[in-house]
Amino acid sequence: MTTFRITPAVADAFPDTLIAVVTATGLRGDEPWPATTTALENLEQQLANGTWQPADESDPRIEAWHTAYRSFGTNPRRIRPSVDALGRRLAKKGSLPRINPAVDSYNTVSARHGLPAGAFDLDHVTGDVEIRYADGTETFTPLGEPDTTEHPKPGEIIYTDTTDVLTRHWNHRDAHRTRVTEHSTHVAFVLETLQAARDGHLLKTAAAELRELLTPHTDRTQVLLLTREHPETA
């Protein structure tokens, strides 16, 4: 079982962080997921008819991530938090990309609730996963660029396993190695907030919605929570 862990330095710097880790075992991404298709189309229809808008950088949920990015030296208007980039794309194009059912599920939940979301294929994760400050020696291969190697800046917050970086700038971009495809069968999804006192209930609702989309297409799901007081999954 892969353990997810927030290091003390990150937990102390962002003491109101709450992260939901939703694990799915026996995932079947090569079959139709009608509930995900419906949820995605309904969200786009609500945008089209003006009854809903994605959160933008004036929203406190996004603003908190911009502040966090600046704190570790990243310009959030050049390198945007994932939920910010996703919402901007949705507002501009009127639709979300169709990748595969698992990715489409977390993208839909992320956009609807204004919370960053991501996922890792656990069969390609080595050892445990830590959320920590980079020291600058780590390597990162961006999603879709298997021949590219980057080095996070010292002080940048990253997700990393024992091999290399899984996500740069906390949640800006995922790694190619642990990308989720329609063939992934053991996946950890993450949903994040920096303002648990304000948005903790929202995050738990979003995690439950994601789990509901996953459940018909997996053998087992579980939701685990990371906080400053409980910094690692059991």
C-alpha positions in Angstrom: 0.0 0.0 0.0 1.4 3.3 -1.1 1.6 5.9 1.8 0.9 9.6 1.0 2.7 12.0 3.4 2.9 15.7 3.9 6.3 16.7 5.3 6.3 18.8 8.5 7.8 21.8 6.6 4.9 21.9 4.2 2.3 21.2 6.9 3.7 24.0 9.1 3.8 26.5 6.2 0.2 25.6 5.1 -1.4 24.5 8.4 -5.0 24.5 7.1 -4.3 22.1 4.2 -6.7 19.2 3.7 -6.1 16.6 1.0 -8.4 13.8 0.1 -6.7 10.7 -1.3 -9.3 8.6 -3.1 -7.9 5.2 -4.1 -9.5 2.8 -6.6 -8.4 -0.8 -7.0 -9.5 -2.9 -9.9 -10.4 0.1 -12.0 -12.0 -0.6 -15.4 -11.2 2.4 -17.6 -11.9 0.6 -20.9 -15.7 0.4 -20.4 -18.4 3.1 -20.8 -18.8 5.4 -17.8 -22.3 6.9 -18.5 -22.5 8.8 -15.2 -19.2 10.6 -15.9 -20.4 11.4 -19.4 -23.6 12.8 -18.0 -21.9 14.8 -15.3 -19.4 16.3 -17.8 -22.2 17.2 -20.3 -24.4 18.7 -17.6 -21.5 21.0 -16.4 -20.9 22.2 -19.9 -24.6 22.8 -20.4 -24.8 24.8 -17.2 -21.9 27.0 -18.4 -23.6 27.4 -21.8 -26.9 28.5 -20.3 -25.3 30.9 -17.8 -26.4 29.1 -14.6 -22.8 28.2 -13.5 -19.3 29.6 -14.0 -16.0 28.1 -13.1 -14.0 29.7 -10.3 -11.5 32.2 -11.5 -8.6 33.9 -9.8 -10.9 36.4 -8.0 -12.5 33.4 -6.1 -11.0 32.7 -2.7 -10.5 29.1 -3.6 -8.2 30.0 -6.5 -6.7 33.1 -4.8 -5.4 30.9 -2.0 -3.5 28.8 -4.5 -2.1 31.9 -6.2 -0.8 33.1 -2.8 0.7 29.7 -2.1 2.5 29.6 -5.5 4.0 33.0 -4.9 5.2 31.9 -1.5 7.5 29.3 -3.1 8.6 31.4 -6.0 6.2 30.5 -8.8 4.3 33.1 -10.7 0.7 31.7 -10.7 -0.3 33.8 -13.8 2.4 32.2 -15.8 2.4 28.7 -14.3 -1.2 28.3 -13.1 -2.6 25.9 -10.4 -4.3 23.0 -12.2 -7.9 24.0 -11.2 -7.2 27.6 -12.4 -6.0 26.4 -15.8 -8.8 24.0 -16.1 -11.5 26.6 -15.3 -9.9 29.1 -17.7 -9.9 26.5 -20.5 -13.5 25.6 -19.8 -14.7 29.2 -19.8 -12.9 29.9 -23.1 -13.8 26.8 -25.0 -17.1 25.9 -23.4 -16.0 22.3 -22.9 -13.5 20.1 -21.1 -11.1 17.8 -22.9 -12.1 14.1 -23.1 -9.1 12.1 -22.0 -10.4 8.8 -20.6 -13.2 8.1 -18.1 -11.0 8.3 -14.9 -9.4 11.6 -15.9 -12.7 13.0 -17.1 -14.2 12.1 -13.8 -11.7 14.1 -11.7 -11.6 17.0 -14.1 -15.4 17.3 -13.9 -15.3 17.2 -10.0 -12.3 19.6 -10.0 -14.0 22.2 -12.2 -17.4 21.9 -10.5 -16.0 22.5 -7.0 -13.1 24.8 -7.8 -10.6 22.4 -6.2 -7.3 21.1 -7.7 -7.5 17.4 -8.5 -5.0 14.9 -10.0 -4.3 11.2 -10.1 -1.4 8.8 -10.1 -1.2 5.3 -11.5 0.0 3.5 -8.4 1.4 0.6 -10.5 4.0 3.1 -11.7 4.7 4.7 -8.4 7.8 3.6 -6.5 7.7 3.6 -2.7 5.7 6.2 -0.8 4.6 9.6 -2.1 5.7 12.8 -0.3 4.5 16.4 -0.6 7.7 18.4 0.2 9.9 21.2 -0.8 12.3 20.4 -3.6 16.0 20.8 -3.1 16.7 21.3 -6.8 18.4 17.9 -7.5 15.2 16.1 -8.4 14.1 15.2 -12.0 10.7 15.6 -13.6 9.4 14.3 -16.9 6.3 16.2 -17.9 3.1 14.6 -19.0 3.2 14.1 -22.8 6.9 14.8 -23.0 8.6 11.5 -22.2 12.0 12.7 -23.6 12.1 15.9 -21.5 13.8 16.2 -18.2 13.3 19.2 -15.9 14.6 20.1 -12.5 12.3 21.8 -10.0 13.6 25.0 -8.4 14.8 24.7 -4.8 12.0 25.5 -2.5 9.2 24.6 -5.0 6.6 22.3 -3.5 6.4 18.9 -5.3 4.8 15.5 -5.1 7.6 12.9 -5.4 8.2 9.2 -4.9 11.5 7.4 -4.6 12.3 7.7 -8.3 11.5 11.3 -9.2 8.9 14.1 -9.2 5.3 13.2 -9.8 3.9 16.8 -9.8 5.6 20.2 -10.1 4.5 23.4 -8.4 2.3 21.4 -6.0 -0.4 20.7 -8.6 0.5 22.5 -11.8 1.5 19.5 -14.0 1.7 15.8 -13.6 4.5 13.4 -14.6 4.4 11.2 -17.7 5.5 8.0 -15.8 2.5 7.9 -13.5 -0.2 9.2 -15.9 -3.6 7.6 -15.7 -4.7 5.8 -18.9 -7.7 3.7 -19.8 -5.5 0.7 -18.9 -4.7 1.9 -15.3 -6.2 -0.4 -12.7 -4.8 0.9 -9.4 -5.1 4.6 -9.1 -4.9 7.3 -6.4 -6.9 10.5 -7.0 -6.2 13.6 -4.9 -8.3 16.6 -4.2 -6.8 19.6 -2.3 -7.7 22.7 -0.4 -5.5 25.1 1.6 -8.5 26.4 3.5 -9.9 23.5 5.4 -11.8 25.6 7.9 -13.7 27.3 5.1 -13.7 24.6 2.3 -13.3 21.3 4.2 -16.9 20.3 3.7 -16.7 21.2 0.1 -13.7 19.0 -0.4 -15.3 16.1 1.4 -18.4 16.5 -0.8 -16.2 16.6 -3.9 -14.4 13.4 -2.8 -17.7 11.7 -2.3 -18.8 12.7 -5.8 -15.7 11.4 -7.3 -16.0 8.1 -5.4 -19.5 7.8 -6.6 -18.4 8.1 -10.2 -15.6 5.6 -9.7 -17.5 3.0 -7.7 -19.4 1.3 -10.6 -16.1 0.8 -12.4 -13.8 -0.5 -9.7 -13.6 -3.4 -7.2 -12.9 -1.2 -4.2 -12.6 2.5 -3.3 -11.4 4.3 -0.2 -11.1 7.9 0.9 -8.3 8.9 3.2 -7.6 12.5 4.5 -4.3 14.2 5.0 -4.0 17.1 7.5 -1.3 18.8 9.6 -2.4 16.7 12.5 -2.7 13.5 10.4 0.1 14.0 7.9 0.1 10.5 6.3 -2.3 7.9 5.1 -2.3 4.7 7.1 
